[in-house]
Amino acid sequence: MKHSIIAGATGLVGNNILHQLAVRGDTPVAMARRPIKDLPANAQLLEINFEQFLINGELPQCDHLYLCLGTTIKTAGSRDAFRAVDFEYSLAVAKKAIQAGATGISLVSSVGADASSKNFYLKTKGQLEDAIKSLGFSSINIYRPGILMGDRSETRPLEGLGKIVFQVIDPLLLGYLSPYRSIQANLLASTMIDNADQFKGINYFYFKDFNTN
């Protein structure tokens, strides 16, 4: 049985991965800052303090890492705090997963991610992608969704407005614009699980590659 760790298991995508893996009969390890109220019976909780984890934390033996950590600048409070979560913490978890035996990683990034972007958010996402690619995983699946749809445990007002807008414009985003279409988090999660053992090397996935049918 594959040993999987989900970093960011309380988030929208991570929580969907957690429950879908559990339903499939796996025993995933849910990595989170706080307890998970609806933790499946066949899952394990790894509750951590990220600041301490960066210094001396270790991960249990694992084969595959689902890296779903993420926040917003507004929630984090500053650009520096945002980068700490979306880059520093995420990269640290990936490095420790390598040390714990992981050979595969599935990363939730963003459409438009680019290390040279002038947009701070997209630049940070692109820099994380580049850093992950240098670590030595034999399988690197990078997912670049548009806006994520689903019920979050936290409120993001601008994202809520975006969901309403995208319900109207999604049908118009065709061809080269299709990667910007919104996606249900449960569909992204199932795609990530289905692809975990399928590809070697570095692979990018966009809207057209998600389980939308």
Rosetta silent file (secondary structure, phi, psi, omega in degrees, C-alpha in Angstrom):
SEQUENCE: MKHSIIAGATGLVGNNILHQLAVRGDTPVAMARRPIKDLPANAQLLEINFEQFLINGELPQCDHLYLCLGTTIKTAGSRDAFRAVDFEYSLAVAKKAIQAGATGISLVSSVGADASSKNFYLKTKGQLEDAIKSLGFSSINIYRPGILMGDRSETRPLEGLGKIVFQVIDPLLLGYLSPYRSIQANLLASTMIDNADQFKGINYFYFKDFNTN
SCORE:     score description
SCORE:     0.000 S_00000001
   1 L     0.000  135.885  179.333    0.000    0.000    0.000 S_00000001
   2 L   -70.043  135.002  175.740    1.265    3.465   -0.907 S_00000001
   3 L   -96.711  113.829 -176.238    2.105    5.686    2.076 S_00000001
   4 E  -115.646  143.501  173.649    0.874    9.197    1.326 S_00000001
   5 E  -118.563  135.529  178.753    1.215   12.452    3.236 S_00000001
   6 E  -113.057  109.445  176.949   -1.093   15.387    2.613 S_00000001
   7 E   -89.839  122.414 -174.273    0.391   18.750    3.569 S_00000001
   8 L    91.743   39.158 -173.259   -2.413   21.261    3.996 S_00000001
   9 L   -73.574   -8.874  175.593   -5.058   18.666    4.803 S_00000001
  10 L   -93.583   -7.392 -179.522   -7.460   21.250    6.261 S_00000001
  11 L   -79.851  176.361 -173.453   -7.506   23.245    3.021 S_00000001
  12 H   -61.773  -50.957 -179.445   -9.975   22.942    0.187 S_00000001
  13 H   -76.740  -45.910 -178.145   -7.996   20.599   -2.056 S_00000001
  14 H   -58.120  -39.840 -179.879   -6.054   18.812    0.681 S_00000001
  15 H   -68.635  -35.434  175.446   -9.197   17.893    2.600 S_00000001
  16 H   -65.805  -41.219  177.208  -10.773   16.472   -0.531 S_00000001
  17 H   -61.909  -44.943  179.962   -7.662   14.379   -1.180 S_00000001
  18 H   -54.238  -51.655 -176.004   -7.698   13.163    2.419 S_00000001
  19 H   -72.589  -34.420  178.670  -11.268   11.915    2.274 S_00000001
  20 H   -69.308  -39.434  176.030  -11.014   10.464   -1.212 S_00000001
  21 H   -63.167  -40.979 -179.485   -7.891    8.479   -0.295 S_00000001
  22 H   -63.759  -41.928  178.961   -9.616    7.208    2.838 S_00000001
  23 H   -63.302  -32.773  179.910  -12.671    6.093    0.846 S_00000001
  24 L   -77.762   -2.379  176.369  -10.346    4.217   -1.512 S_00000001
  25 L    95.878    4.729  177.293   -9.013    2.264    1.479 S_00000001
  26 L   -77.968  171.080  175.867   -5.676    4.023    1.941 S_00000001
  27 L  -123.477   71.568 -175.356   -4.320    5.188    5.302 S_00000001
  28 L   -70.242  154.379  173.954   -3.137    8.717    4.495 S_00000001
  29 E  -100.892  121.035 -178.794   -1.265   10.946    6.925 S_00000001
  30 E   -96.046  113.975 -178.862   -2.929   14.344    7.258 S_00000001
  31 E   -97.107  122.978 -174.978   -0.409   17.081    8.045 S_00000001
  32 E  -156.017  163.396  178.184   -1.999   20.177    9.566 S_00000001
  33 L   -78.536  -23.687 -172.549   -1.592   22.992   12.077 S_00000001
  34 L  -140.695  164.842  178.498   -4.712   22.048   13.988 S_00000001
  35 L   -59.159  152.291  178.410   -6.972   19.050   14.659 S_00000001
  36 L  -109.655  114.555 -173.356   -9.243   17.909   11.847 S_00000001
  37 L   -61.887  -38.749 -175.783  -12.809   17.448   13.082 S_00000001
  38 L  -103.960   34.899 -179.527  -13.875   15.077   10.330 S_00000001
  39 L   -59.957  124.341  178.873  -10.658   13.041   10.189 S_00000001
  40 L   -60.407  150.533 -176.469  -11.463    9.660    8.591 S_00000001
  41 L   -62.398  -30.860 -177.995  -11.054    6.652   10.863 S_00000001
  42 L   -96.783   17.202  175.469   -8.379    5.125    8.635 S_00000001
  43 L  -110.408  159.410  177.521   -6.309    8.330    8.428 S_00000001
  44 E  -116.377  144.781  178.538   -3.615    9.592   10.773 S_00000001
  45 E  -102.571  128.850  172.566   -3.158   13.176   11.959 S_00000001
  46 E  -114.990   93.791 -177.625    0.294   14.761   12.070 S_00000001
  47 E   -87.729  124.866 -174.246   -0.288   18.048   13.897 S_00000001
  48 L  -133.010  159.492  166.896    2.719   20.349   13.649 S_00000001
  49 L  -104.473  115.426 -171.174    4.011   23.808   14.412 S_00000001
  50 H   -62.989  -35.452  179.709    5.663   24.894   11.179 S_00000001
  51 H   -62.284  -42.704  177.240    8.233   27.141   12.821 S_00000001
  52 H   -72.214  -35.451 -179.366    9.488   24.240   14.917 S_00000001
  53 H   -61.501  -37.525  179.841    9.105   21.834   12.022 S_00000001
  54 H   -61.669  -31.014 -175.387   11.514   23.891    9.929 S_00000001
  55 H   -83.863  -53.317 -173.660   14.187   23.462   12.591 S_00000001
  56 H  -138.482   18.506 -177.955   13.967   19.843   13.678 S_00000001
  57 L   -75.913  152.521  175.959   10.805   18.291   12.246 S_00000001
  58 L  -134.718  152.758  176.091   10.669   14.909   10.553 S_00000001
  59 L  -105.696  150.350  173.927    8.046   13.154    8.481 S_00000001
  60 L   -68.314  164.591 -179.492    7.051    9.493    8.786 S_00000001
  61 L   -54.806  133.141  179.972    8.045    7.162    5.982 S_00000001
  62 L  -148.255  158.968  177.854    6.147    8.033    2.836 S_00000001
  63 L  -104.564  -35.775 -174.367    6.043    7.293   -0.891 S_00000001
  64 E  -138.735  138.292  177.858    4.078   10.258   -2.191 S_00000001
  65 E  -112.783  126.352  170.061    3.541   13.831   -0.996 S_00000001
  66 E   -98.601  109.375 -174.151    0.453   15.850   -1.845 S_00000001
  67 E  -100.932  101.631 -173.019    1.604   19.430   -1.318 S_00000001
  68 L  -122.147   21.506  179.206   -1.489   21.597   -0.908 S_00000001
  69 L   -68.922  142.164  177.941   -0.276   24.337    1.426 S_00000001
  70 L   179.215  151.211  177.867   -1.477   27.803    0.557 S_00000001
  71 L  -146.252 -166.907  172.976   -2.891   31.024    1.920 S_00000001
  72 L  -125.022  159.904  178.746   -3.631   34.573    0.765 S_00000001
  73 H   -62.026  -38.194 -179.719   -1.753   37.787    1.500 S_00000001
  74 H   -64.650  -44.848  179.931   -4.841   39.105    3.303 S_00000001
  75 H   -67.299  -42.106 -178.556   -5.135   36.019    5.515 S_00000001
  76 H   -70.234  -32.970  177.568   -1.387   35.847    6.171 S_00000001
  77 L   105.558  -18.680 -179.984   -1.193   39.553    6.970 S_00000001
  78 L  -166.400  167.010  176.266    1.746   40.499    4.752 S_00000001
  79 H   -63.958  -40.563 -179.624    3.724   39.472    1.698 S_00000001
  80 H   -62.549  -42.760 -179.603    6.455   38.052    3.899 S_00000001
  81 H   -67.864  -36.921  176.471    3.976   35.952    5.872 S_00000001
  82 H   -62.710  -46.021 -178.839    2.359   34.758    2.646 S_00000001
  83 H   -64.737  -32.999  179.004    5.738   33.735    1.218 S_00000001
  84 H   -58.955  -41.637 -178.899    6.573   31.903    4.446 S_00000001
  85 H   -78.305  -52.945 -171.059    3.608   29.569    3.899 S_00000001
  86 H   -77.000  -19.084  177.719    3.489   29.280    0.121 S_00000001
  87 H  -118.594  -61.911 -171.970    7.235   29.007   -0.431 S_00000001
  88 H   -64.362  -50.739 -179.862    9.325   28.409    2.685 S_00000001
  89 H   -64.613  -43.610 -177.774    7.018   25.977    4.514 S_00000001
  90 H   -62.226  -44.467 -179.939    6.060   24.198    1.299 S_00000001
  91 H   -66.383  -38.530  179.121    9.668   23.736    0.212 S_00000001
  92 H   -62.990  -41.930  178.571   10.687   22.543    3.677 S_00000001
  93 H   -63.149  -42.516 -179.892    7.941   19.895    3.680 S_00000001
  94 H   -62.478  -42.196  179.161    9.030   18.696    0.232 S_00000001
  95 H   -63.142  -41.519 -178.519   12.651   18.389    1.357 S_00000001
  96 H   -72.139  -27.873  175.170   11.654   16.424    4.442 S_00000001
  97 H   -66.563  -39.417  175.317    9.432   14.159    2.329 S_00000001
  98 H   -58.850  -45.299  179.831   12.487   13.290    0.234 S_00000001
  99 H   -63.505  -28.318 -179.400   14.339   12.427    3.445 S_00000001
 100 L   -87.783    4.615  174.985   11.385   10.230    4.469 S_00000001
 101 L   103.460    0.113 -177.589   11.625    8.221    1.261 S_00000001
 102 L   -66.697  137.024  175.809    9.126    9.946   -1.013 S_00000001
 103 L  -112.826  -12.815 -178.921    9.764    9.561   -4.730 S_00000001
 104 E  -128.193  148.999  177.765    6.641   11.326   -5.975 S_00000001
 105 E  -142.309  139.688  173.438    5.045   14.708   -5.346 S_00000001
 106 E  -118.900  117.006 -173.603    1.799   16.328   -6.457 S_00000001
 107 E  -110.953  129.147  172.281    1.903   20.113   -6.108 S_00000001
 108 E   -88.107  111.593  179.292   -1.066   22.489   -6.228 S_00000001
 109 L  -111.169 -134.305 -179.450    0.239   25.607   -7.962 S_00000001
 110 L  -155.984  144.759  172.341   -1.689   28.138  -10.048 S_00000001
 111 L   -58.784  134.698 -178.584   -2.422   28.911  -13.664 S_00000001
 112 L    90.307   -1.108  179.698    0.004   31.639  -14.699 S_00000001
 113 L   -57.986  131.891 -176.539    2.700   30.623  -12.211 S_00000001
 114 L  -162.103  120.470 -177.341    6.013   32.053  -13.377 S_00000001
 115 L   -61.710  -19.113 -179.793    9.174   32.728  -11.381 S_00000001
 116 L  -102.830    6.955 -178.299    9.811   35.836  -13.473 S_00000001
 117 L   -65.627  149.517  175.130    6.280   37.239  -13.183 S_00000001
 118 L   -81.945  -13.951  176.917    5.776   40.794  -11.931 S_00000001
 119 L   -82.227  123.421 -173.707    2.763   39.548   -9.978 S_00000001
 120 H   -59.646  -43.439 -179.364    3.941   38.622   -6.467 S_00000001
 121 H   -61.739  -51.667 -177.456    1.528   35.717   -6.076 S_00000001
 122 H   -67.775  -33.485  177.079    2.338   34.129   -9.433 S_00000001
 123 H   -64.626  -44.573  179.075    6.059   34.771   -8.964 S_00000001
 124 H   -61.812  -43.875  178.775    6.036   32.977   -5.603 S_00000001
 125 H   -62.032  -42.665  179.221    4.167   30.021   -7.085 S_00000001
 126 H   -65.577  -38.604  177.866    6.620   29.836   -9.979 S_00000001
 127 H   -64.957  -37.364  177.130    9.622   30.001   -7.673 S_00000001
 128 H   -65.633  -44.470  177.634    8.229   27.127   -5.631 S_00000001
 129 H   -54.353  -48.093 -178.181    7.732   25.045   -8.770 S_00000001
 130 H   -62.755  -40.114 -179.812   11.353   25.640   -9.790 S_00000001
 131 H   -66.451  -41.331  179.227   12.638   24.797   -6.312 S_00000001
 132 H   -61.436  -40.441 -176.753   10.595   21.576   -6.174 S_00000001
 133 H   -65.494  -17.496 -177.752   11.963   20.494   -9.559 S_00000001
 134 L   -93.470   -0.412 -171.171   15.514   20.650   -8.201 S_00000001
 135 L   -85.052  -22.560  178.048   14.963   18.294   -5.246 S_00000001
 136 L   105.910   12.578  173.076   15.266   14.938   -6.981 S_00000001
 137 L   -64.023  141.178  177.687   11.732   13.499   -6.988 S_00000001
 138 L   -79.596  -23.335  177.612   11.384   10.894   -9.727 S_00000001
 139 E  -131.535  119.364 -179.644    7.769   11.959  -10.343 S_00000001
 140 E  -125.970  109.131  178.105    6.708   15.616  -10.138 S_00000001
 141 E  -105.913  115.496 -177.672    3.090   16.429  -10.981 S_00000001
 142 E  -109.801  121.114 -177.351    2.399   20.165  -10.983 S_00000001
 143 E  -103.840  127.604 -178.560   -1.240   21.251  -11.106 S_00000001
 144 L  -119.240   76.255  179.851   -2.094   24.729  -12.354 S_00000001
 145 L   -79.225  162.768  168.032   -5.809   25.267  -11.735 S_00000001
 146 L   -81.244 -146.629  179.925   -7.759   28.464  -12.168 S_00000001
 147 L   -65.900  138.473 -177.282  -10.021   29.568   -9.333 S_00000001
 148 E   -93.110  133.480 -179.847  -10.990   26.676   -7.046 S_00000001
 149 E  -106.316  141.841  179.272  -14.636   26.010   -6.297 S_00000001
 150 L   149.554  175.085 -178.158  -15.887   24.357   -3.125 S_00000001
 151 L   -92.162  114.107  178.334  -16.720   24.987    0.519 S_00000001
 152 L   -90.912  157.491  174.778  -13.776   26.330    2.495 S_00000001
 153 L   -78.789  -19.086  177.922  -13.448   26.363    6.271 S_00000001
 154 L  -115.260  154.285 -178.815  -12.309   29.991    5.992 S_00000001
 155 L   -93.540  129.443  176.025  -14.055   32.871    4.255 S_00000001
 156 L  -124.414   93.081 -172.761  -12.369   34.542    1.288 S_00000001
 157 H   -54.534  -46.270 -178.231  -14.707   37.375    0.152 S_00000001
 158 H   -65.237  -35.397  178.416  -12.890   38.182   -3.111 S_00000001
 159 H   -68.026  -36.892  177.494  -12.761   34.508   -4.009 S_00000001
 160 H   -61.664  -40.935  177.009  -16.488   34.254   -3.356 S_00000001
 161 H   -65.669  -40.236  179.464  -17.078   37.100   -5.784 S_00000001
 162 H   -60.978  -37.121  179.976  -14.768   35.425   -8.278 S_00000001
 163 H   -62.889  -39.955  179.448  -16.829   32.244   -8.118 S_00000001
 164 H   -65.379  -43.961 -179.441  -19.963   34.150   -9.087 S_00000001
 165 H   -63.097  -44.164 -175.901  -18.172   35.853  -11.969 S_00000001
 166 H   -69.566  -25.221  175.676  -16.646   32.625  -13.256 S_00000001
 167 H   -62.606  -27.767 -179.751  -20.006   30.866  -13.307 S_00000001
 168 H   -85.423  -43.292 -171.722  -20.933   33.386  -15.981 S_00000001
 169 H   -92.771  -14.625 -179.478  -17.700   33.550  -17.980 S_00000001
 170 H   -49.468  -46.612 -178.103  -16.511   29.912  -17.736 S_00000001
 171 H   -62.684  -17.620 -178.497  -18.441   28.857  -20.874 S_00000001
 172 H   -89.942  -11.669 -177.098  -16.649   31.628  -22.791 S_00000001
 173 L   -89.006   89.857 -176.654  -13.156   30.465  -21.841 S_00000001
 174 L  -118.084  165.962  177.036  -12.344   28.200  -24.743 S_00000001
 175 H    60.300 -128.850 -176.791   -9.177   27.211  -26.576 S_00000001
 176 H   -68.746  -10.539  177.961   -6.075   28.890  -25.192 S_00000001
 177 H   -91.850   -9.232 -175.110   -8.192   30.503  -22.475 S_00000001
 178 H   -59.814  -30.599  178.515   -9.483   27.187  -21.101 S_00000001
 179 H   -60.855  -17.805 -177.338   -6.717   26.856  -18.439 S_00000001
 180 H   -89.872    0.291  179.298   -8.297   29.850  -16.673 S_00000001
 181 L   -68.605  151.891  178.585  -11.644   28.150  -16.147 S_00000001
 182 L   -72.889  160.159 -178.151  -12.720   27.442  -12.576 S_00000001
 183 E  -142.563  137.453  174.672  -12.541   23.884  -11.239 S_00000001
 184 E   -69.248  133.841 -175.924  -14.311   22.042   -8.445 S_00000001
 185 H   -60.387  -34.003 -179.499  -11.788   21.079   -5.771 S_00000001
 186 H   -67.396  -30.662  177.520  -13.090   17.517   -5.555 S_00000001
 187 H   -73.913  -38.927  175.609  -12.388   17.014   -9.268 S_00000001
 188 H   -63.206  -43.113 -179.487   -8.869   18.384   -8.935 S_00000001
 189 H   -61.224  -45.344 -178.685   -8.312   16.105   -5.932 S_00000001
 190 H   -66.273  -34.792  176.333   -9.471   12.979   -7.760 S_00000001
 191 H   -63.636  -43.925 -179.712   -7.237   13.859  -10.724 S_00000001
 192 H   -61.890  -40.648  179.234   -4.229   14.212   -8.446 S_00000001
 193 H   -67.494  -45.757 -178.406   -4.906   10.827   -6.850 S_00000001
 194 H   -61.392  -33.835 -175.578   -5.487    9.090  -10.199 S_00000001
 195 H   -88.636   -7.534 -170.498   -2.234   10.485  -11.614 S_00000001
 196 L   -56.489  -34.086 -177.363   -0.011    9.828   -8.595 S_00000001
 197 L  -108.455    8.677 -167.912    1.445    6.585   -9.989 S_00000001
 198 L   -95.082  -25.043 -170.006    1.074    7.244  -13.691 S_00000001
 199 L  -132.265  145.431  172.205    3.912    9.518  -14.766 S_00000001
 200 L  -106.424  164.195  179.412    7.642    9.930  -14.313 S_00000001
 201 E    77.074 -159.288 -177.103    9.590   13.145  -14.693 S_00000001
 202 E  -100.540  124.923 -175.507    8.068   16.630  -14.568 S_00000001
 203 E  -131.863  136.240  178.512    4.438   16.906  -15.642 S_00000001
 204 E  -110.838  140.903 -179.303    2.094   19.905  -15.811 S_00000001
 205 E  -129.580  133.839 -179.862   -1.687   19.633  -15.614 S_00000001
 206 L  -123.039 -174.913 -174.508   -4.284   22.246  -16.561 S_00000001
 207 H   -50.700  -43.768 -177.274   -8.060   22.408  -16.728 S_00000001
 208 H   -62.884  -18.007 -177.479   -8.278   20.160  -19.801 S_00000001
 209 H   -94.857   -5.899 -176.073   -6.434   17.447  -17.854 S_00000001
 210 L   -84.319  160.460 -178.031   -8.750   17.420  -14.834 S_00000001
 211 L   -75.749   73.720 -176.697  -11.544   14.890  -14.216 S_00000001
 212 L  -100.088   -4.237 -179.132  -14.314   17.090  -15.566 S_00000001
 213 L   -99.858    0.000    0.000  -16.207   14.463  -17.560 S_00000001
